[in-house]
């Protein structure tokens, strides 16, 4: 099939630290691996993060114009006609004002991956975007849920049209080393420093480090953002450890950083899911995280990761200590994580899932 791909929040990009752009690129990669032709038309982004209704209406008008131009280009043979429309990351701040119209006009199936439905936004400053998102999700032939949390929300739209597509990565760059078992005191955390959700994870990690003064850990922190100064100050009392702030790391450099470590310690409080967990597991790292939001969807608790309750620094520190001191357990989790990422969460595995779903709605 020829598939038109659109992400209203960000263009697919596998070189950026942004998880959203990288997931978009991974979806394109998986669709191509499944044997499809993927076109990515030049269309406006619809993201509006400040809750400005007037700006949302302005973006809507831009999307309508772009959609009209695109449909005219198809009619004139200047753009290829897609057999199916695939939109990624549709929610109230980035509604899909393009996909449903194109699918309806061309009479082709419409699929949404990682859509989110939040009824509480109906009376918010994003009510316009929420209404458009609700209509788009109601229109979609299939809704691909990437986490259990999202599935619950999407099933309120129509349970019969929801299918699972768990987060996935290309594990190849992370599988150069066979064992990270000897790197027990080398710990890495990877997270941007741009919002309160990330700050909560850094705060918990800093508190846990202060509870482990006798272990003398080497902790690398990869990430940057407007809250960096505040986050750095959180770790100053934990001076019993060797802590290095690496700043933002390019996506291409993440494998090397992970392969030098033994444990990924990223709490993931409020995390949608986090590609870094899959990347770390592919690299053979044991994971210490929190049992929150989408994290359980990208690890296997007690098989590849130790999880604790969000906000419980003592429990988090205890799990970290256990993996640092128990070489056999750390190696066991790391090996299981490598197998999990490679066999179940690869591009090839996602391609098989996508083909199964698309076959259900394949145009005749």
DRENGU-294060 format. One record per atom (N, C-alpha, C): x, y, z. Coordinates in steps of 0.001 Angstrom, whole numbers, padded with zeros to 6 digits, always signed. Layout:
<nodes>
XYZ...
</nodes>
This chain:
<nodes>
+000838-001202+000000+000000+000000+000000+000871+001249+000000+000318+002305-000533+000941+003623-000405+000250+004341+000755+001059+004760+001721+000520+005327+002947+000940+006788+003083-000036+007638+003340+000246+009034+003667+000450+009136+005166+001607+009649+005576+001961+009719+007001+001999+011177+007439+001385+011426+008595+001329+012804+009110+001382+012798+010626+002247+013641+011163+002273+013855+012611+001968+015319+012873+000814+015618+013464+000458+017013+013695+001309+017711+014751+002100+016931+015527+002883+017547+016596+004332+017825+016188+004936+016949+015398+006340+017135+015025+006689+016229+013857+007572+016690+013000+007990+015886+011858+008835+014705+012326+008703+013558+011668+009552+012414+012008+011024+012770+011837+011840+012401+012822+013259+012754+012789+014004+011801+013720+014910+011011+013178+015622+010039+014010+016952+010558+014539+017229+011847+014348+018497+012407+014824+018339+013303+016040+017120+013599+016423+016867+014525+017524+016715+013784+018852+017032+014434+019985+016769+013811+021287+015280+013662+021593+014437+014418+020880+012999+014383+021149+012410+013008+020879+011803+012424+021909+011200+011108+021748+010064+011106+020746+009290+012181+020704+008143+012247+019799+008595+012170+018345+009591+012964+017982+010083+012948+016604+010708+011607+016256+011397+011009+017208+012053+009722+016958+011030+008602+016810+009965+008647+017601+008916+007630+017445+008259+007773+016081+008055+009006+015639+007517+009221+014295+008390+008573+013238+009703+008779+013360+010633+008177+012403+010609+006650+012490+010479+006115+013702+010404+004666+013872+009141+004084+013237+008032+004799+013351+006794+004331+012726+006938+004291+011206+007560+005316+010648+007807+005326+009202+008698+004149+008818+009744+003916+009614+010661+002807+009360+009923+001466+009408+009031+001311+010387+008294+000055+010526+007314-000148+009376+006655+000916+008960+005725+000803+007831+006465+000408+006555+007654+000965+006370+008449+000593+005204+008937-000847+005320+009339-001238+006534+009781-002617+006753+008649-003606+006503+007416-003137+006684+006246-003983+006431+005903-004056+004946+006690-003376+004113+006506-003474+002670+005694-002373+002032+005416-001298+002787+004585-000220+002262+005426+000949+001760+004860+001711+000865+005449+002974+000421+004897+004068+001326+005761+004894+001876+005324+005926+002812+005656+007308+002259+004618+008126+002115+004791+009518+001708+004550+010410+002911+005374+011449+003049+005212+012404+004150+004999+013788+003534+003747+014141+003252+003475+015433+002616+003866+016606+003519+004165+017717+002912+004461+018933+003663+003141+019545+004120+002846+019391+005407+001602+019889+005978+001919+020630+007269+001092+021571+007689+001383+022354+008896+001324+021503+010162+002152+021861+011138+002015+021290+012471+000837+021980+013155+000135+021277+014005-001041+021875+014660-000823+022127+016149+000377+021885+016651+000620+022003+018100+000458+023445+018573-000313+023603+019660-000490+024902+020314-000455+024646+021810+000624+025032+022476+000845+024635+023854+000466+025642+024914+000028+026827+024529-000248+027881+025508-001725+028031+025849-002570+027308+025175-004001+027428+025443-004580+028718+024895-004178+029084+023691-004648+030306+023033-005685+029938+021975-006985+030093+022256-008031+029685+021312-007920+030368+019952-007527+031637+019944-007416+032346+018668-006309+031750+017805-005194+031410+018439-004099+030798+017688-004508+029417+017184-005274+028696+017960-005749+027380+017532-006623+027510+016283-007471+028506+016262-008335+028721+015089-007515+029134+013867-006463+029885+014125-005571+030293+013039-004864+029067+012438-004389+028179+013308-003733+026956+012836-004730+026085+012077-005968+026018+012586-007021+025258+011908-007202+025757+010471-007244+027078+010300-007412+027654+008960-006225+027295+008061-005024+027321+008629-003829+026962+007858-003893+025503+007422-004368+024652+008318-004487+023227+007990-005548+022990+006915-006644+023738+006978-007692+023598+005971-007165+023983+004592-006429+025081+004537-005859+025526+003258-004873+024489+002730-004020+023990+003613-003032+022995+003208-003710+021719+002728-004781+021318+003413-005504+020124+003007-006130+020278+001634-006712+021451+001391-007306+021734+000075-006247+021666-001017-005105+022287-000754-004020+022293-001749-003503+020883-002015-003420+020084-000962-002928+018724-001109-003899+017884-001942-005183+018001-001661-006184+017249-002415-006205+017684-003878-006036+018961-004130-005984+019447-005512-004751+018904-006231-003627+018842-005497-002397+018313-006091-002554+016841-006456-003273+016090-005624-003536+014681-005933-004403+014581-007180-005440+015409-007251-006352+015376-008396-005624+015709-009696-004614+016571-009610-003852+016975-010793-002678+016046-011091-002493+015037-010230-001394+014113-010438-000046+014629-009992-000044+015726-009238+001213+016300-008754+001672+015659-007447+000752+015015-006754+001053+014263-005532+000480+012860-005698+001170+011829-005242+000628+010471-005349-000589+010285-004447-001519+009501-004902-002737+009256-004129-002477+008142-003118-002642+008414-001828-002422+007366-000829-003583+006371-000801-003272+005144-000381-004299+004126-000191-004815+004120+001247-004065+004763+002125-004425+004788+003553-003749+005995+004184-004415+006593+005161-003836+007737+005877-003486+007318+007302-002265+007668+007736-001754+007249+009043-001279+008492+009787-001953+008825+010889-001575+009992+011691-001033+009548+013041+000022+010234+013487+000695+009876+014737+000647+011004+015750+000325+010666+016978+000326+011553+018150-000715+012675+018015-001957+012250+018105-003099+013160+018006-003683+013351+019396-003658+014589+019887-004294+014884+021176-004705+016347+021212-005253+016797+022320-005910+018102+022341-004992+019276+022000-003683+019135+022264-002752+020210+021910-002260+020105+020473-002407+018934+019879-002012+018753+018471-003087+017935+017761-004259+018530+017546-005357+017808+016892-005034+017557+015419-005695+016563+014867-005515+016259+013447-006647+016895+012651-006359+018044+012094-007333+018744+011258-007162+018402+009782-006240+017514+009457-005946+017178+008071-006389+015762+007727-005941+014784+008519-006157+013384+008193-007598+012974+007941-008527+013282+008862-009910+012843+008640-010513+013387+007346-010183+014636+007024-010726+015240+005797-010165+014540+004556-008868+014285+004535-008249+013641+003383-008793+012226+003211-008855+011477+004321-009374+010109+004256-010809+010096+003747-011628+011018+004234-013028+011088+003819-013140+011460+002338-012348+012439+001912-012408+012914+000521-011951+011845-000465-010946+011068-000076-010395+010053-000969-011044+008688-000779-011854+008552+000264-012500+007276+000538-011517+006191+000930-010537+006561+001776-009504+005607+002193-009539+005432+003714-008995+004332+004214-008965+004121+005668-008102+005168+006372-008434+005400+007626-007738+006393+008459-007323+005711+009759-006022+005787+010078-005472+005139+011265-004774+006182+012125-004963+006084+013440-004289+006977+014384-003454+006131+015338-002171+006484+015444-001280+005842+016412-000986+006828+017533-001032+006350+018750-000804+007153+019948-001742+008362+020007-003016+008093+019784-004018+009119+020020-004358+009153+021498-004788+010294+021961-005131+010432+023380-006441+011192+023510-007323+010661+024358-008625+011293+024561-008740+011729+026018-008912+013037+026227-008949+013595+027579-010211+014440+027753-011332+013818+028166-012597+014544+028310-012510+015770+029212-011589+015759+030190-011477+016901+031103-011049+018176+030383-010559+018062+029138-010137+019236+028377-011290+019872+027603-012478+019295+027719-013631+019798+026962-013960+021243+027307-013712+021644+028542-014011+023017+028963-012742+023794+029300-011643+023401+028697-010356+024042+028946-010040+025041+027830-008936+025761+027935-008531+026657+026833-008248+025909+025537-008131+024570+025616-007888+023762+024420-009168+023058+023976-010327+023596+024314-011591+022949+023968-011725+022754+022457-011240+023718+021685-011319+023633+020225-010515+022433+019726-009302+022283+020250-008458+021150+019865-008992+019830+020392-009552+019858+021592-010132+018641+022167-011294+018153+021314-012153+019062+020886-013306+018684+020071-012849+018069+018751-011828+018671+018131-011310+018146+016864-010683+016770+017066-009978+016596+018182-009346+015314+018466-010395+014231+018685-011423+014555+019436-012497+013595+019681-013119+013138+018368-013393+014084+017471-013997+013739+016179-013060+012891+015337-011755+013219+015378-010787+012439+014604-010719+010998+015106-010690+010829+016420-010617+009488+016988-011898+008707+016701-013025+009393+016705-014288+008726+016396-014350+008307+014927-013616+009025+014089-013611+008754+012655-012658+007633+012276-011594+007459+013035-010528+006531+012675-011023+005092+012549-010516+004387+011551-010861+002981+011368-010140+002115+012388-008921+002522+012783-008190+001816+013826-007454+002828+014706-007452+002532+016008-006765+003366+016992-005669+002505+017616-004423+002872+017414-003294+002091+017902-002840+002631+019246-003036+001827+020287-002657+002214+021643-001244+001715+021929-000362+002622+022354+001013+002249+022615+001257+001928+024083+000290+002275+024948+000397+001920+026361-000967+001484+026887-000949+000803+028011-002203+000396+028651-002999+001611+029090-002294+002650+029521-002954+003889+029943-003748+004488+028782-003113+004563+027596-003804+005116+026434-004951+004219+025985-004771+002915+026116-005824+001987+025689-007117+002239+026458-007009+002446+027761-008198+002703+028575-008945+003928+028057-008198+004975+027724-008823+006205+027217-009460+005982+025851-008763+005266+024980-009260+005064+023620-010462+004131+023583-010525+003190+024508-011656+002268+024527-012969+002979+024810-012885+004181+025398-014103+004971+025610-014666+005476+024282-013803+005555+023264-014258+005951+021930-014959+004777+021267-014253+003654+021151-014824+002431+020585-013827+001295+020791-014123+000439+021727-013216-000652+022082-012915-001546+020886-013882-001717+019991-013726-002638+018873-012661-002167+017885-012357-000883+017869-011383-000359+016891-009996-000151+017481-009804-000484+018744-008510-000278+019396-007642-001528+019241-006384-001293+018860-005404-002365+018767-004123-001914+019488-003355-002863+019984-002105-002535+020665-000947-002476+019679-000148-001446+019810+001148-001340+019135+002115-000825+020187+002770-001737+020873+003637-001344+021979+004859-000590+021458+005415+000313+022262+006602+001072+021840+007726+000140+021407+008498+000592+020427+009551-000238+019857+010723+000633+019425+011844-000006+019143+013047+000693+018695+013748-000153+017636+014790+000395+017074+015726-000377+016259+016866-000771+017196+016938-002031+017627+017928-002416+018640+019354-002572+018110+019534-002557+016792+020845-002863+016211+021990-002014+016781+021849-000689+016919+022981+000106+017416+023339-000164+018879+022486-000883+019594+022682-001077+021028+023188-002476+021391+023537-003265+020392+023852-004666+020667+025299-005032+020347+026188-004071+020438+027590-004352+020107+028313-005089+021217+027924-004853+022466+028578-005519+023602+027738-006691+024077+028390-007729+024567+027658-008911+025027+027241-008825+026489+028015-008108+027313+027699-008110+028745+028085-006789+029391+027198-006297+030231+027469-005105+031036+027592-005482+032511+027817-006748+032784+027740-007256+034152+028800-006660+035075+029945-006246+034519+031030-005739+035365+030909-004256+035655+029877-003618+035148+029768-002164+035282+028716-001776+036320+028699-002465+037429+027656-002262+038414+027625-000898+039045+028765-000225+039149+028757+001086+039780+028657+002210+038762+028535+001852+037497+028367+002863+036443+026879+002988+036123+026319+004113+036488+024882+004344+036373+024654+005516+035433+023600+005434+034625+023280+006524+033724+021804+006888+033851+021535+008187+033754+020158+008699+033705+020037+009536+032444+018940+009391+031731+018730+010119+030486+017357+010773+030534+017321+012090+030529+016046+012801+030568+016222+014278+030327+015331+014861+029556+015389+016307+029312+015098+017060+030605+015421+018356+030591+015286+019186+031797+014391+020381+031487+013178+020064+031031+012359+021140+030492+010988+021295+031141+010581+020406+032039+009257+020561+032656+009241+019923+034038+008174+020163+034769+008075+019698+036151+008012+018179+036250+007510+017529+035212+007462+016068+035218+008875+015492+035239+009753+016053+034409+011147+015605+034406+011831+015970+035728+011519+017140+036254+012112+017563+037522+011769+016579+038630+010543+016072+038623+010131+015113+039662+010999+013864+039621+011335+013403+038432+012205+012226+038315+013611+012543+038799+014130+013692+038406+015475+014067+038864+015514+014240+040381+014458+014798+040934+014424+014999+042386+014465+013652+043117+013688+012697+042625+013672+011383+043260+015040+010704+043131+015664+010822+041973+016973+010212+041782+018007+010843+042709+017971+012160+042846+018915+012844+043734+018721+012412+045187+017468+012271+045607+017188+011829+046971+017703+010405+047187+017525+009546+046187+017997+008169+046296+019523+008120+046377+020198+008961+045617+021661+008978+045652+022176+009366+047035+021470+010277+047688+021887+010691+049034+021704+009559+050052+020851+008610+049739+020612+007474+050631+021610+006336+050412+022543+006533+049459+023517+005489+049144+024953+006023+049242+025319+006696+050340+026639+007336+050422+027800+006352+050452+027534+005115+050838+028618+004132+050985+029003+003438+049685+028239+003659+048598+028466+002887+047376+029412+003561+046380+029597+004841+046488+030490+005600+045605+030213+005270+044125+029133+005829+043623+028685+005539+042267+029235+006536+041258+029397+006058+040035+029684+006933+038895+028366+007132+038157+027803+008328+038277+026513+008630+037656+026701+009636+036533+026288+009256+035319+026256+010182+034191+024813+010597+033953+024619+011893+033769+023277+012423+033519+023275+013092+032152+022495+012532+031238+022401+013058+029878+021078+013790+029715+021142+015072+029407+019924+015864+029237+020208+017320+029479+019346+018164+028942+019510+019604+029105+018147+020257+028976+018093+021538+029285+016842+022272+029186+016839+023472+030104+015744+024193+030119+015664+025464+030840+015739+025290+032354+015522+024065+032841+015547+023816+034289+016844+023154+034742+017846+023182+033891+019104+022499+034221+019719+023013+035524+019764+024315+035724+020399+024866+036918+019730+024356+038185+018405+024313+038183+017679+023805+039348+017989+022326+039584+018082+021569+038512+018316+020134+038633+019733+019861+039120+020699+020579+038585+022082+020396+039031+022197+020646+040531+021492+021656+041019+021569+021983+042455+021015+020864+043325+020081+020069+042793+019520+018962+043567+020579+017914+043904+021583+017756+043060+022568+016698+043230+023801+017137+044017+023905+018410+044351+025096+018878+045063+025264+018236+046444+024189+017976+047187+024379+017288+048481+024835+015835+048339+024719+015274+047131+025097+013872+046927+026553+013783+046490+027441+014501+047187+028826+014601+046749+029665+013374+047110+029035+012365+047700+029763+011113+047945+029969+010354+046643+029295+010784+045582+029356+010094+044305+030042+010959+043250+030468+010296+042194+031042+010995+041043+029917+011234+040045+029428+012474+039963+028285+012803+039125+028743+013726+037996+028442+013334+036770+028816+014121+035594+027572+014484+034806+027427+015760+034512+026327+016237+033674+026847+016366+032243+026298+015578+031344+026785+015520+029968+026112+016522+029047+025025+017121+029500+024249+017978+028609+023424+017135+027650+022863+017775+026636+022050+017056+025658+022931+016132+024826+022459+014934+024595+023192+013938+023824+022433+013681+022518+023135+013759+021401+022520+013454+020112+022062+012003+020095+020996+011742+019372+020459+010385+019318+021515+009380+018871+022386+009788+017968+023417+008883+017459+024450+008516+018515+024578+009345+019559+025577+009103+020602+025027+008326+021801+023709+008163+021859+023109+007472+023001+023588+006027+023138+023708+005259+022030+024186+003878+022199+025534+003788+022901+026480+004637+022516+027806+004574+023141+027741+004867+024632+026936+005842+025026+026821+006181+026447+026205+005024+027221+025172+004419+026673+024517+003311+027365+025430+002099+027466+026176+001827+026418+027032+000645+026397+028222+000763+027332+028475+001950+027865+029524+002129+028857+029000+001977+030284+027681+001786+030410+027049+001760+031729+026547+000362+032070+026147+000212+033334+025608-001064+033783+024157-001003+034196+023707+000214+034585+022338+000376+035086+021758+001676+034538+020520+001619+034067+019772+002834+033766+018944+003169+034986+019198+004336+035564+018426+004794+036722+017663+006047+036308+016472+005846+035795+015608+006966+035414+014215+006665+035953+013763+007415+036966+012469+007110+037599+011289+007104+036632+011232+008052+035702+010154+008058+034719+008806+008446+035284+008780+009327+036273+007503+009764+036853+006701+010534+035803+005474+010080+035542+004611+010731+034566+005028+010506+033127+005965+009603+032890+006494+009368+031543+005446+008694+030669+005271+009205+029446+004350+008562+028512+004761+007113+028304+006030+006882+028104+006650+005548+028172+008159+005672+028191+008776+006360+027255+010217+006565+027288+010982+005552+026460+011465+005983+025284+012255+005095+024441+013544+004659+025121+014064+005498+026017+015355+005183+026629+015317+003866+027397+014165+003484+027910+014080+002199+028617+014320+001037+027653+013727+001117+026467+013945+000066+025482+015384+000081+024983+015932+001277+024792+017315+001388+024333+018279+000816+025369+018039+001131+026634+018901+000613+027691+018826-000904+027772+017621-001443+027654+017482-002900+027694+018173-003546+026497+018047-002921+025331+018724-003448+024147+020230-003463+024343+020749-002510+025120+022181-002418+025405+022603-003341+026544+021651-004059+027127+021973-005007+028190+022025-004408+029578+021435-003224+029765+021417-002597+031084+020215-003078+031883+020419-003281+033175+019289-003457+034083+018675-002087+034330+017385-002049+034602+016655-000785+034734+016098-000639+036141+016230+000578+036687+015584+000929+037948+014662+002106+037649+013369+001939+037854+012393+002966+037484+011212+002933+038437+010205+003749+038134+008983+003792+038939+007834+003122+038188+006946+002571+038935+005766+001902+038385+004704+002972+038120+004922+003735+037042+004067+004888+036798+003773+005040+035314+002584+005499+035003+002117+005844+033665+002511+004775+032642+003355+005105+031675+003665+004158+030612+004906+003326+030819+005606+003512+031936+006849+002770+032155+006639+001254+032140+005604+000720+032805+005420-000739+032780+005193-001312+031385+004889-000447+030396+004671-000926+029036+005965-001089+028251+007084-000622+028791+008348-000727+028053+009397-001540+028794+009019-002155+029910+009915-003055+030649+009122-004280+031078+009825-005268+031591+009189-006422+032222+009573-006385+033697+008602-006045+034544+008915-005900+035970+009448-007199+036554+010538-007071+037292+011242-008169+037952+011923-009130+036971+011809-008880+035685+012517-009674+034674+013610-008857+033998+013288-007600+033669+014281-006715+033053+014471-005436+033868+013582-005206+034817+013607-003945+035573+013059-004145+036975+013551-003322+037889+012985-003237+039227+012225-001930+039331+010949-002020+039690+010082-000850+039760+009646-000605+041191+009434+000670+041508+008954+001050+042836+007873+002106+042694+007231+002420+043807+006147+003405+043812+006709+004799+043550+006076+005605+042701+006560+006960+042446+006653+007773+043740+007763+008480+043906+007932+009347+045069+008569+008690+046271+008742+007392+046266+009332+006674+047400+010835+006542+047168+011592+007516+047649+013037+007536+047416+013727+006346+048083+013254+005949+049249+013875+004829+049959+013722+003531+049173+012543+003300+048621+012321+002090+047830+013143+002127+046547+013224+003296+045946+014014+003438+044724+015489+003172+045016+015987+003747+046117+017388+003543+046510+017657+002075+046822+016692+001411+047444+016868-000004+047777+017003-000854+046519+016202-000561+045502+016302-001294+044242+017635-001014+043551+018072+000231+043619+019352+000583+043014+020498-000137+043734+020450-000151+045049+021478-000853+045823+021502-002345+045474+020328-002933+045354+020247-004360+045067+020948-004691+043757+020707-003891+042733+021327-004173+041439+022816-003869+041434+023235-002898+042208+024658-002572+042276+025430-003685+042982+024866-004230+044033+025579-005205+044856+025434-006639+044369+024393-006928+043608+024149-008296+043161+024498-008414+041672+025730-008814+041394+026185-008909+040007+025366-009901+039193+025000-011018+039805+024244-012041+039084+022853-011542+038699+022188-010863+039622+020854-010332+039330+020935-009267+038238+021936-008408+038359+022089-007351+037361+022316-007953+035972+023159-008967+035898+023419-009621+034612+022166-010321+034090+021416-010941+034988+020197-011643+034588+019187-010670+033980+018963-009534+034661+018024-008540+034143+018526-007946+032832+019829-007694+032762+020392-007119+031541+020241-008045+030351+020514-009319+030545+020381-010295+029455+018923-010459+029032+018025-010467+030009+016599-010583+029691+016110-009345+028953+016634-008186+029337+016251-006946+028670+016702-006927+027224+017908-007413+026990+018422-007462+025617+017529-008356+024753+017153-009512+025269+016288-010429+024515+014903-009818+024287+014358-009172+025313+013033-008545+025221+013010-007481+024128+014011-006594+024129+014039-005503+023149+014228-006043+021740+015057-007046+021602+015381-007558+020273+014244-008375+019682+013604-009215+020497+012601-010135+019968+011197-009540+019907+010865-008717+020916+009481-008256+021023+009277-006781+020701+010330-005989+020778+010150-004549+020602+011070-003971+019525+011267-004737+018467+012087-004296+017347+011209-003702+016252+011844-003055+015289+011125-002538+014127+010427-003674+013394+011092-004811+013295+010509-005960+012594+009261-006466+013309+009302-006516+014636+008130-006943+015398+006979-005963+015203+007293-004668+015204+006258-003651+014984+005689-003756+013574+006540-004045+012606+006074-004184+011223+005065-005316+011107+005323-006417+011798+004369-007536+011755+003030-007134+012372+003094-006412+013490+001856-005953+014132+001092-005008+013218+001797-004070+012620+001153-003099+011729+000488-003804+010549+001151-004760+009957+000548-005458+008820-000695-006238+009219-000680-006801+010422-001872-007504+010904-003042-006538+011045-002773-005367+011600-003838-004372+011795-004309-003807+010465-003369-003439+009603-003752-002819+008334-004492-003797+007425-004198-005086+007577-004903-006080+006761-006400-006107+007097-006749-005700+008304-008156-005690+008715-008961-004620+007966-008276-003576+007523-008982-002442+006907-008440-002130+005526-007669-003060+004969-007038-002827+003656-008088-002526+002608-007910-001419+001862-008905-001086+000832-008917-002127-000280-010069-002378-000833-010201-003382-001890-009786-002792-003223
</nodes>
